[in-house]
Amino acid sequence: MLAGIAGKVAVVTGAARPRSIGRATALRLAREGAAVAALDIARPLPGFPDHGVATADDLAGLVDELRALGVAAVAVTADVTDEDQVARAVEQVTDSLGPPQLLANVAGGSGAGFGAAPVLDVPRAEFDAVVAVNLTGTFLVSRECARRMIEHGEGGRIVNVSSQAGKIGWPLLGAYSAAKAGVIGLTQVMAREWATSGINVNAVCPGTVDTELLNPGDLFVQFMDASQPGGFAAWVEREIPLGRLQQADEVASAIAFLCSDDAGYVTGEALNVSGGQMMA
Ligand SMILES: NC(=O)c1ccc[n+]([C@@H]2O[C@H](COP(=O)([O-])OP(=O)(O)OC[C@H]3O[C@@H](n4cnc5c(N)ncnc54)[C@H](O)[C@@H]3O)[C@@H](O)[C@H]2O)c1
């Protein structure tokens, strides 16, 4: 067990989708003894029918699993890009579980399908939507939770999910790279501004994670098989030193560490969790 998580109130955004990093994070924090508010939009995103297709049943099923682990848990349906919904969501968490002490901002994604297009071809609406879910959502939920943490006076932990594409500009992922780089910048500013309130703020930068977002129905693997010299296996060997796709649990472990007492002196970091794919 990691010290410092049991008995705390954790908010995890982007928690509903099967196989997602948010879901794995909610379950991991519950196994460490936290009460968990599992927050998700729990419906297809407007303008992005292929992205983040989680349902209310997914969210309710997760909450049953969390409770079966012996912790208090609540489902919160909200769009992280909507300021009023975020305010209501954090109020709901505070009323039902108490003020948030741990926050994992996991909700995000890269847009329609793989969201891959050269900047010259990215429509304004798509750029705005990708920035909204990854960056504005992180800002809104962090601000609302930090207000409660500061009021409560016991500090807290915030972990934002950026990406290796936030560390370096990723061709064909202009909006996503920009938004995830923004998440790292925002993480550093919040870490500096809230340090004296005892709130540590960090980011994790996953690599290539085998979730529905990246690899729906094994499509990513099939795409690499068809498009890369030597297929998927050769691509993995070339690009990922640890030689395999990452599992959502492996991001959740890093998030849990950053929420724990063991990471008490870590703040403002953007930790690669990428099997060596990103080392910058
Ligand atoms: N999968 C990867 O390879 C990878 C790599 C690096 C970073 N990431 C990041 O990790 C995070 C999780 O990715 P994933 O692969 O688990 O994705 P996923 O699509 O499996 O899960 C995302 C979840 O976020 C929810 N969500 C989306 N928009 C929302 C909104 N506006 N409000 C509330 N909830 C919303 C979705 O309903 C879904 O449950 C994202 O921020 C993503 O950018 C993923």
The ligand as an SDF file (V2000), in Angstrom:
LIG
                    3D

 44 48  0  0  0  0  0  0  0  0999 V2000
   -4.1820    6.2840  -24.8450 N   0  0  0  0  0  0  0  0  0  0  0  0
   -3.0050    6.8550  -25.0360 C   0  0  0  0  0  0  0  0  0  0  0  0
   -2.1190    6.3510  -25.7700 O   0  0  0  0  0  0  0  0  0  0  0  0
   -2.6760    8.1510  -24.3540 C   0  0  0  0  0  0  0  0  0  0  0  0
   -1.3460    8.6290  -24.4390 C   0  0  0  0  0  0  0  0  0  0  0  0
   -1.0190    9.8250  -23.8070 C   0  0  0  0  0  0  0  0  0  0  0  0
   -1.9860   10.5380  -23.1240 C   0  0  0  0  0  0  0  0  0  0  0  0
   -3.2680   10.0510  -23.0700 N   0  0  0  0  0  0  0  0  0  0  0  0
   -4.2350   10.8560  -22.3370 C   0  0  0  0  0  0  0  0  0  0  0  0
   -4.7570   10.0730  -21.2780 O   0  0  0  0  0  0  0  0  0  0  0  0
   -6.0880   10.4960  -20.9910 C   0  0  0  0  0  0  0  0  0  0  0  0
   -7.0270    9.3080  -21.0160 C   0  0  0  0  0  0  0  0  0  0  0  0
   -6.9250    8.6820  -22.2880 O   0  0  0  0  0  0  0  0  0  0  0  0
   -7.5680    7.2650  -22.5830 P   0  0  0  0  0  0  0  0  0  0  0  0
   -6.7200    6.6340  -23.6150 O   0  0  0  0  0  0  0  0  0  0  0  0
   -7.8600    6.5530  -21.3080 O   0  0  0  0  0  0  0  0  0  0  0  0
   -8.9250    7.7500  -23.2940 O   0  0  0  0  0  0  0  0  0  0  0  0
  -10.4160    7.1380  -23.2850 P   0  0  0  0  0  0  0  0  0  0  0  0
  -11.0980    7.7200  -24.4640 O   0  0  0  0  0  0  0  0  0  0  0  0
  -10.3470    5.6600  -23.1350 O   0  0  0  0  0  0  0  0  0  0  0  0
  -11.0480    7.7640  -21.9720 O   0  0  0  0  0  0  0  0  0  0  0  0
  -11.3140    9.1340  -21.8870 C   0  0  0  0  0  0  0  0  0  0  0  0
  -12.4750    9.3490  -20.9460 C   0  0  0  0  0  0  0  0  0  0  0  0
  -12.6650   10.7630  -20.8160 O   0  0  0  0  0  0  0  0  0  0  0  0
  -14.0570   11.0350  -20.9070 C   0  0  0  0  0  0  0  0  0  0  0  0
  -14.2420   12.3960  -21.4010 N   0  0  0  0  0  0  0  0  0  0  0  0
  -13.9230   12.8560  -22.6310 C   0  0  0  0  0  0  0  0  0  0  0  0
  -14.2810   14.1340  -22.7330 N   0  0  0  0  0  0  0  0  0  0  0  0
  -14.8210   14.5080  -21.5440 C   0  0  0  0  0  0  0  0  0  0  0  0
  -15.3790   15.7170  -21.0530 C   0  0  0  0  0  0  0  0  0  0  0  0
  -15.4610   16.8090  -21.8160 N   0  0  0  0  0  0  0  0  0  0  0  0
  -15.8230   15.7430  -19.7860 N   0  0  0  0  0  0  0  0  0  0  0  0
  -15.7540   14.6310  -18.9970 C   0  0  0  0  0  0  0  0  0  0  0  0
  -15.2580   13.4620  -19.4330 N   0  0  0  0  0  0  0  0  0  0  0  0
  -14.7920   13.4000  -20.6820 C   0  0  0  0  0  0  0  0  0  0  0  0
  -14.5910    9.9970  -21.8770 C   0  0  0  0  0  0  0  0  0  0  0  0
  -15.9960    9.8170  -21.7730 O   0  0  0  0  0  0  0  0  0  0  0  0
  -13.7870    8.7540  -21.4710 C   0  0  0  0  0  0  0  0  0  0  0  0
  -14.4260    8.0360  -20.4330 O   0  0  0  0  0  0  0  0  0  0  0  0
   -6.4180   11.5750  -22.0220 C   0  0  0  0  0  0  0  0  0  0  0  0
   -6.1560   12.8360  -21.4520 O   0  0  0  0  0  0  0  0  0  0  0  0
   -5.4410   11.2910  -23.1440 C   0  0  0  0  0  0  0  0  0  0  0  0
   -5.1890   12.4270  -23.9110 O   0  0  0  0  0  0  0  0  0  0  0  0
   -3.6270    8.8870  -23.6560 C   0  0  0  0  0  0  0  0  0  0  0  0
  1  2  1  0
  2  3  2  0
  2  4  1  0
  4  5  1  0
  4 44  2  0
  5  6  2  0
  6  7  1  0
  7  8  2  0
  8  9  1  0
  8 44  1  0
  9 10  1  0
  9 42  1  0
 10 11  1  0
 11 12  1  0
 11 40  1  0
 12 13  1  0
 13 14  1  0
 14 15  2  0
 14 16  1  0
 14 17  1  0
 17 18  1  0
 18 19  2  0
 18 20  1  0
 18 21  1  0
 21 22  1  0
 22 23  1  0
 23 24  1  0
 23 38  1  0
 24 25  1  0
 25 26  1  0
 25 36  1  0
 26 27  1  0
 26 35  1  0
 27 28  2  0
 28 29  1  0
 29 30  1  0
 29 35  2  0
 30 31  1  0
 30 32  2  0
 32 33  1  0
 33 34  2  0
 34 35  1  0
 36 37  1  0
 36 38  1  0
 38 39  1  0
 40 41  1  0
 40 42  1  0
 42 43  1  0
M  CHG  2   8   1  16  -1
M  END
$$$$
